Amino acid sequence: MQKAVELAPDRLIPGGRPDPLIRQQHGLIGASISRIDGPVKVRGAARFAAEVPLPGMLYAALAYGTVAKGRIATLDTGAAERAPGVALVMTHRNAPRMKPMPLFMTAPKATGGNDLPIMQDDRIYWNGQAIAVVLADTQEQADHAVALIEATYEAEPAVVGFAEARAQGTEPGMFMGQPLKMEIGDAEAAFKAAHHRLEATYTTPRHNHNPIELHAATLAWDGDALTIHDATQAVAHTAWSVAQIFSLDESQVHVSSPYVGGGFGSKTLWDHQVLAAAAAKLAGRPVRIVLSREGVFRLVGGRSLTEQRVALGVSEDGRFDAMIHTGTVSMTRHNALPEPFIQGTKGAYASKTFKLDVEVAYLDALANTFMRAPGEAVGTFAMESAIDELAHQIGVDPIELRLRNEPEKDPISGAPFSSRHIVEAYRSGAERFGWARRDPVPGTRREGEWLVGMGVASSTYPYNRMPGGAARIRLGQDGRATVSIAAHEMGMGTATAQTQVAAARLGLAMADVDFRYGDSSLPGVVLAGGSQQTASIGAAVMAAHAALLTELLRLAGNDSPLAGLSADEVEGRDGGLAKRDDPTRHETYASILARAGRDEVSVEAEGPPPLETQHWSMHSHGAMFCEVRVNAVTGEPRVSRFLGSFDCGRILNPKTAASQFRGGIIMGLGLALTEETFFDERSGRVMNPSLAEYHVPVQLDVPRIEVMWTDIPDPHAPMGARGIGEIGITGVGAAVANAVFNATGKRVRDLPITLDKLM
């Protein structure tokens, strides 16, 4: 199948014929429009998952285990049960029978963070596992009662140290059903024979998710039907997965999630939603559960640590002869995501030989999960730092070394690029940032106590589109349209951008288009992850629009100016349909429906399989420029300027896109300078489960961030656009580290870059 798709004519592949919207150079596509949900949020009228009021609702609190592996020996809940306001204490002794969560990627709609039994027995699988649920009339009463629960454990030997896990043997990593291992030629031999060589080891720590909105759900049973108001980036997946857990039909579970305060890969299905649903069933009353910040650290996975070896061999003229990127990551046996740090390396540079490999060492710990740009965020730190080291070693400008090794086609698969303009991004970014003023000799620029340096790195993230996207378009005689799809709005501007796109496609004003999303009752299976939601929605709406055109032309009949035209010959324009090359042949939607005696027309269609990702090599790209200041006395590093120059296809809404780019860069600054989960390798416990001790960037940590882009449409992507949600974090860690080296002459290969490493 793969080979057939690769060799098929372009016209048979989705995207083989460019989306007609790409031709629109003015109008709604590319307009800077403020988020349509902004006024609702500013007024406080947007109800998030923990703000939905239900009559008779109880509040939940969780007690967490304190050993890494073993069983509960004693569990005393008496004091909690007698505490004021307590309606129920649920433990493994009285929890209803449930199946494990369907593990993410094991079925099309599976979204579970692990596949362990949830409160079905006395077993403990990680330090921080929930051992009891308290339901009370108020949150304060629940929190007080849960503190009264006393437990003892029979601990068993657990593997919680990375070195210990690695010593017990590693296994090959798998990601999205594919092995994380590939070789082209004999890279080790080519490395040894290369004219110039660079070999180094880079390490990155564990990272935890900290979206501003805590993980929460408000839910209620009505007989055997369950309604969940959830904070999720996977409404359809959650409905199906919860149905499997409670042995229900998928139609019996309704998930609603119109507003989500950040997800970044963490807002899928974890133990807290399942425990709340089970407790609500026992109590016979609605339940609200909001994880505390500590609870997020205990129950919701994050990014695992990595140890990466990069070995680069280049010829005398600076061309790569060998590119080796291998190493080890940690994970548990209860999840399916080894941090795939080689992903960004696969399509970045031309090289005669490659050796890429991710090995897995298994721990008894909380299951790790997807976190913004899984793989690329930390993998680009290692590879882009190594390229900078090599450039300094051989006396070549870091940008020039990268551009010398720009590939003409995908270096691994050999597929043609759908669109690749990273060279333009580098040239324009370097000019605006003032790269020519950089002194290549480290430590030469000083302003008072501050050493000043510049660094650069490439960023990359693949174009993704998952199968299952479907959309419904309803068009009324009043000229208004409703577009419905089970997609998500997590603060990135989905509703705004997709309303723009739908209005442009239909030839309507934005005010005449309603975009409905965030509900499992709507068509489609769309995950807000992998920077693929824009493409998935776009392809689904394109399919529905094609069906709508066919139906409208049928209804128009022979008395219409459109008579005799096919769907390929017309487009939405001025509140109706018009012939593409002759806009005088036009009829309004209202006129078509009135003549047909119809109040409305409704169509639903599914986007085609995402075969374009197997036919072309499709990626977003960027060039990250950073200026840092390092205090010569204290070692304190400060980022003083940052610029991201991106090549991501057509930018649908510059205002919301700039926010996405900047948000990714800020998260990258945390990865580079502050974020680290402190993990006690004696007990397997996270030791800094709060924002007081797990440091994310705050206002004073963030400099002026400038963003720019090529805005060159990708002819093979819906609307000409590729994903932008994750590329912003990639390359940032390396750009900061490379700037620190230019400022100080000290090369930091272990994130985060803290002052103790620079003193």
N, C-alpha and C positions, 0 to 999 in steps of 0.2 A: 504493500500500500504506500509506504513512504517513498519508494523509488518511483512508483507511478505518479504520485503527486509532484515529485521533483521534475519529472520529464514532461508533464502535461503542458499543453499550450496555455499561455497566460489567460486567454479568454475563458477557459473552463474553470478557473480558480476564483474564489471570492476575492474581489479587489482587482481582478483582471481588467475590468472596465472601471475607470476612475469614477468615484462618486460625483454626480453632477454638481453637488454643492461646492466642490473644489473650485469650480469655475467662478463662483461668486466672489468678487474682489471687494465689494462694498456691501453694506447692509448689516444684518444681525451677526453673521459669522465674522468673528474677529473684533466685535464691538466690546468696549469696556463697560459692562453693565453691572451695577451693584447687585448683590445677592438678593433675590426676591424674598427669601426668608429672613432677611436682616431686620425689617421693622417688627416682625412677629417676635423675634428673639429679644430685641431691645425693649419691647413692651412687657416682656415676661409672659407672653401668651403661648410660647412654644413649650408644650409639655414633654419633658424627657421621661425616661422609663421610671424614674423614682418620684415622679410628680403626678402620676395618674391616680386620682382618688377613687377608691372602691368602698362601698358600704360594708361595715363590719370587718375592716381589714386588720390583720395582725402584722407585727413587725418581727423580723428574724434577726438573730445573731448566731454566730458560729463559734464553737470551741475547736481549737486546733491541737493536733498531736505534737509531741515533742521528741520523738525518736525517729530515726531514719528508716528503720525496718524492724518488724516484730509483730506483736499482738497486744491488744489491750488486756491487761490482767484484771484490773478493777476499774469500775466507772461509777462513781457516786453522783447521782443527779438529784438526790432528795432535796437538798437545800434549794436548788434551782427550781424544782417543781413547786416548792412552798413559797417562793418569792412572790411579792405583790405583782399582780397583773399577768402572771404567766398562764398561758392557755395550754401549752404543750412543750414537752421536751422529747425530741426524737433522736434516737441512737440506733445502732445496728440491731438492738433488741426489739424495736417496734417499728422500724421503717418498713414500708411496703416492699414487695418483691419487684425488683427492677432489673432490666438487662443493662450491661455496660453501654456507654456511649459508643455509637458508630464512629470509629476513628477517622479523622479527616483523611481524605484521599483514598479510602477503602471502598467507597461507593460514590456515585455522582453527587448525592446530596448529603453525604456524611460530613459532619462538622465538629465531632468531638475532639477535645484537646488530649484525651487519653482513652484507653479502652479497659480501664480497671473497674472492678465492682465498686459501686458507690454506696457506702454504708450498708453493705449486705452481710458483713461478718466482722469479726474483731481484728482483722488483719490491718497492719500499717505498712504503707508502701513508700512514703516519703515524710520527711520532717515538715510538718505544717498541714498535713492532711486533716480534713474536717472529721471530728469524732462525735459531734453533737450539734443539734439545731434547737434553739430556744425560740418559741413564738410567744409574744406578749402584746399587751394593748398599746404600749408605746416603745419607741426605740430605746429609750433610756432604761426602761424596765427589762427589756431583753438583754441589753448590754450588761446590766447589773447581775442578772440571773446567770448568764453564761460564765461570769467570773466566779461563780460559786461551785461550778462543776469540778470535781477532783478525779484524776485518773492516774493509774500506775500502769507500767508496761513491762512486758517480758521482751527485752530488746534482743535482736539477732544480729550476727555480724553483717555489716553493710559496707558496700563499696561507695565511698563518698569523696575520695580524693582522686584527682585527675591522674596523678602519677601511678597510683595503685590500680586504677581502672585500665590504664594503658599497659601496665605490666602484666595484666591478666590476659592481654591479647586484644587486638582490634579487628574489626570486620569492615568490609567494603561498604561505603555509603551509597544509598539510593535516594534519588530526589524525583518526585513526580513520575515514579515508575521507571526511571532511567538510571543506570549506574553512573556514579560520580567518578569515573575513571576513563581516561582515553589517552592514547599514545599515537603520535604520528612520527615515524622514523625513530632513530635511536638518539633521544635527546641527551641522555647522560654522556654518551660518547661524543656527541657534537659539542656539549658543554666543555668537556675536558680538552677538546682540540681547538676551542675558540681562541681568537686573537686576544680578546678582552673577556674577563669573567667577573661576575659578581654573585656571591652566594650569601644569604643571610636568613635568619629566623625571626619571625614577627609573631607577637602574641596579642590577643585581644581578650578581655575579661567577659564574664557574664553581664548581661544587661537585662533590666526589668522594665516591663511596660508601666507607663505612668500617664495615661490619657487624663485630661483634666476632669472629665466626667468619670466617676467611679463606676465599676461594673455593677449593674443593678437590673432588677426585674420586678414587676408588679403583676401578679397572676391570680387567676381564679378558675375554679372548676364549676361547670354546670352539668351535673350528671357525669357522663364520660367525655364531655367536651372540655378542652382546656384553652383558655385565652391567656397569652403571655404578652405583656407590654415590656419589651426587652430593649436593652442597649446592645444592638448586634449589627454586624456587617454582613449578615447571611440569613435573611428572614425565611426564605424558602427552605434552605438547608436545615435551619433550626427546627422548623415545623416538622419536617420529615424525621429528623434525628430524634426529637423528643417523642414522636409517635412510636418509633422503634423501641425506645427505652420502656415505655409504659404499655406496650403491646396494643396500640391503638391504630386506627386508620389515619393516614396523613390528613384527611379532611376534618378530623376531630380536633386538630391542633391549629389554632390561629395565632400567628405571631405578628405583632405590630411594632414598628420601630421608625417613626417618622423623623426623629431627631436623635443624633448620636454625637456626643461631645468628644470625638476623637476615638480612633480604634487602633490603627497602625498594625493590624494583624491579630490583636488580642481579643477583639470583641466577637468571638464565635461562641461555641458551647463549652462551658466548664461546669464544674460540680455544683456551683451555687444555684444555677437555674434549676437543675434537677432536684437538688435538696429542697429548694423552696416549693417546687411542685409536689414533691412527695409529702412534705409537711402540711401543705394546704389541703391535700387529699385526706390526711389523717384528721386534721382539725375541722374540716368542713367549712372553712372560711378563707377568704382571699388573703394573700400574703404579699408583703413587700420585702425584698431583700436588697440591701445595699452593702457591698463589701467595704469594709474600712480600707484605708490605704495599706495597712499591714495585711489585710485579707487579700488584696490584689497580689502582693508579694508571695503569700502562702499558697494561693490556689490557682493563679493564672501564670502560665509559663512565659518565659522571655527568650532572649538570645543566648545561646550557649557559648562557652569559651572556645577559642581556637588557638592552635599552634601551627604556623604556616612556614614552610620552607620555600623560598624563591631562589632559583638559580638561573641567571641569564648569561648567555654566551653570545658575543657579537663579533662580526668580522671587522677588519681594519677600517672599513668605511662606515661602521656603525649600523649594519643590518643584523637583525637577530638571526643567529644560527640555531640557538636553543632557547626554549622558554619552558622552564620547569616550575610548576606551582603545585605543591603537595603538602599534606599535613594531616593533623588529627583534630577531631572535635569531640565533644562529649554530648551524650544524650541518654535517655532512658529506653528501656525496651517496651515502653508503653505509649510511644508516640512515633511519628513517621517523618521527622524533619531533622536530619543532620544538617548543620549550617553549611550550605553549599557554596563555599567561598571561591570556588573556581569558576562560577558562572560568568562573572564579569571578564575573566581572562579569555574565555573561549572565542569571543568575536572582536577583541580589541586591537590586536596587532598581528602583522604578518611575521612568520618565523618559519625557518626550514624544518624545524622539528618541535614537537610539543610533548610534554609529559604532565598530565593533570590527574590528581588523585586526592580523594577525601576518604580518610579512614575514620572509623567511629570507635570510641571507647565508652563503655556503658557504665552508668552510675545508678545508684539507688537514690533518686531525687525527683523533684517536681519535673514533669514533662516540659521540655522547652517547646517553643512554637515559632510561628512566623512573626518577624518584627521588621518593620519598614526596610525594604530592600534586603530580604534574607539572602545571605551569601555575598552580594555585591557590596554592601555597606562595609563589611570587614575585609573582604577579599581585595577590594581596591586599595585599602590601606596598605596591605602587604605589597601588592604588585606595583602600585604607583610610587611607593616609597623606594622600592628596589630600583625602579627605572631612574629615579632622581639620583640615587647613590651611584648608579652606573654612569649617568651623564656627568656627574662631578668627577668621577674617577678617570674618565677618558677625555675630559675637557670639552664637552659638547653641551650647548644650551639644552636644557631639559625639554623645551618645546620642540626644538629641531630634531632631537633624537626620536621623539614620538612621531613626528611627521615623516621622518625617513622610513618609518616602519608602518606607514598607513597601508592597510590591505586593499587590494582591488576587488576581492570577493571574500566571503566568509572563510577565515583561515582553517576552520575545523571541518565544516560541512561542504565547502566549495560552492554553496548557493550564492546567487547574486544578491547584492544588497537591494532592498526595496527603495531605499533613499538613505544617503549617508553624506552629511555635510559638516563633519566635525572639524575639518580643516578651516572652513569659513568661520566656525565658532571660535577656534583658537586664534585666528588672525584678528578678528574683530575684538575679541575679548582682550587679547594682549595689548592692542592699541589703546583701548579705553582704560585699561588698568594701569598703563604706564610700565609695562614689563621691560621695556628697553632701558629704564633707569635702574634696574636691578644690578647690583654688583655681584658677580659670580663668586667672589672670594668671601667665604663665611666670616662673620664677625667684624666687618669693616665699617658698617654704618652704625653710628651711635648718636643718640640724642639725650644728653644728660646721663641719667642712670640706665637708660633703656637702650638695649641692643635691638636693631630693627632689621627684619629680613622679609623676603618674598618667597613664596612657594607656589607651585602649580601641580595639578593632577588632572587626569582624565576621569570623567564620570560616564557611566553607562548603565542602561537597564533595558531589558528586552520588551518588545511589543508583545502583549499577550491578549488573547481572546478565548474565553472558555466556551464550550458548547452549552446549549440550553437557553440562550437568550431569546425571549419571545416578548412581543408587545401587542397591545390593543390600541387602535385608534377609533374614536367615536367622533363623528362629524355631524353637527346639528344644522337644521335649516336656519338657525339664527347666526350661522357663520362662525360658531365657536367649536373648538376641538378639544378633546380630552385624550391625552396619551398616557397609557397605564402600563407599568412594568415593575416587577418586584425588585427594584434597585434600591440604592441607599444614599442618604445624605449624611455625611459625617463631618460636615464643616468645610468640605472642599469646593462647594459650589455646584454640585451635580444638578440640582433642580434648576438653577439659573442657566447653566450652559446648555442643558438638554431642552429647556424651554426655548432658548434662542435657536437651537438646531431645528426643533420641530416646527417652530414658527417659520423659519426660513424655508424649510422643505415644503410646507403647506401653503406658503404665500400668504400668511396671516400676520397680524401684529402680535407681539408677545402677550398683550393683554387679552387676546382672544384664545390663548392656549393654556390649558391646565395640565400640568405634569404630575401624575399620581404615582407614588412610589412608597417603599418602606412598609409593605404589607404582604403577607404570604398568600392572601387571597387573589392577588394580582397575577397576571401571566408572567412566565419566565423564571429561570433559575440563574440569578445573576449574583455573583459574589463580589463584594467591594474589596478586592484584594488583587495583588499582582499588577497594579496599574492597568487593569483590563476593563474596568467598568465602562469607560467612555466608548471603547470599541465595541463591547458587547451590547450596550444600549443602542449604539449607532447602527450596528448591523441588524438588530431586531427591528428597530423603527424603519430602517430602509426596506426590510422585507414586508412589514405591515403597510408601509406607504405604497409599495408596488401593488399589493393586493387592493388597496383603497383606490388607486388610479384605475385599475381594471374594473372594479365595481362601479365607480362613478361614470366611466365611459359607457358601460352597459346601460346604466340608468339614463344617461344623456340621450341615447337613441339617435334616430336619423334627423330629428328637427334641430339638433344642436349645431353650433358652429364647429364643434369638435367631432362631428360625425366622420367616421372613416379613419380616425386616428388610433394608433396603438398607444399603450402605456409608455413605451419608450420615446414617443414623440411629444409628450406633454409634460408640463411641470406646474407646480403650484405657483400662482402669481395673482396678486391683487384680489385676494379673497375668493379665488376660483382656480380653474384650470385654463392653461393657454398652450398653444403650440410653441415648442421651444424656439423655433426660428421664425415664427410669425405671431407675435403677441396680439395681433388684431383678432386672431381666432381664439376667442376667450369667452368663457361663461362662468358665472359665479356659482359657488356651491349651493347657495340658496335657490338659484334659478333651476339648477339640475334637480335638486331634491323636490322642489315644488312641482315641477312638471311630472316627476315620477310619482307624486302623491306620497312622498316619504317625509317624516319628521326628522329622521336621522339615518345615518348609515354607520355600521360598525364592522370592523374587520380585525382579525387577529392572525399573526403569522410569526414563525420562528426564523431566526437568522440561520444562514447556512453553516455547516461545520467549518471550524477555523483552519481550513487547509492552507490559507495563505502563509501561515507560520512555518509550514513545511516546504513551501515553494520558494519563498524568498527569505533571506536573513533580515529580520526586522528588529531594529533597536533604536532607542533614544540615546543621544550622546550629549556630552557637555565638557566644557573646560573650566576648571575651578581655580581661581586666583585668590591668594591669601596674603595678607600682610600681617605680621605679628610683631609685638614688642615684648622683650624678655628683660625683666629687671636684673641688672648685673649684680645687685647686692642680695636680693631675696630669692631670685630664680623664678619669680612670678611671671607666667606667660599670659599675654593679653592679645586677642585678635583685634586689630585696629581697623582693618578694611577687608571686605570680601566681595568678590564678583563672580557670579556664575553666568557663563555664556553657553546657551543650550541650543541643541538641534533636535527638536521633538516633533517635527512636522508642523502642521497648521495649528496655531494657537486660537482656540475657539473664543476665549474671553480673557484678554490680557490682564484684567484686574484680578480675577480669581486665580489665574495661572501664576501671576507674580507672587501671590500669597502662598500658593503651593510650593513654588520653588524656594521661597524664603523659609518657609516652615521646615522643609527638608534640610536646608543648609543649617538652620539653628539646631535641629536634632543632630546633625553631623558635628557641630561644635561641641555638643554634649558628649558624643562618642569620643571626640578627640581629646577633650580637656578635663571632663569632670565625672562622667558616668562609669560606675563600677559597682556591681553587686558583690558585697563582701560575704563570702560563703565559708562557713566554718567546716574545714575538711576533717574535723574530728567527729562532729555531730550531724553534718549535713544540713545545718540550719542557716537560713539567710539572716545576717546579723544587722543589716541596715534597712529594715522594711518601712522607711518613712522618707518623706521629702526633706526632712531635717538632716538626714544622713546619706541619702542617695541623692546626689546633687545633679539636678537638671539645670540647663542654662536659664538665668533670670535676666531681667532687663539690662543690668549693668554688665553682663557678660557678652552681650550681643552688640556688635558694631553696626555701622552703616553697611547694609547689604544691598548691592546693586545686582540686578538681573537683566539679561538681554537674551534674545533668541533670533535664530535665522528666519523663522516663520515660512519655511519652504515646505509646501504640502508633500506628504508621502502619497504618491499616486495609488498605492495599493491598500490604504487604510481608510475606513469609514471617515468621511469628512476630511480626509487627508491628515488626521491627527493621530499621534501616538501618545501613550500614557505619560503623565508628568508627576504623579503622586509620590514616586519613590526615587526618581533619579537625583533629586536634590540632596539626598544624604550621601550618595555615592561619591567617592573621591575627596570628600571634605577632610576626613581624617588624615589622608596622605598630604593634601595641600597644606594643612596646618603643620604637620610634622616636617615637611620639606621647608616651610618658611622658618620654623624653629632652627633647623640646621643652618640655613642661610644666615640667620641672625647670630647664632652662637657657635657654630661648628660642632654641636653635639647632636648625634643621631639617636633619636629615641625610637626603639622598635617595639616597645611594650606600651600599649594604651592602658589608661589615659595618660596624657603628658602632664604630669603634676610637677610642682616646683621642686620636690625632692630629687627628681631625675635631672634637674637642670642646675642645681646649686653647685 
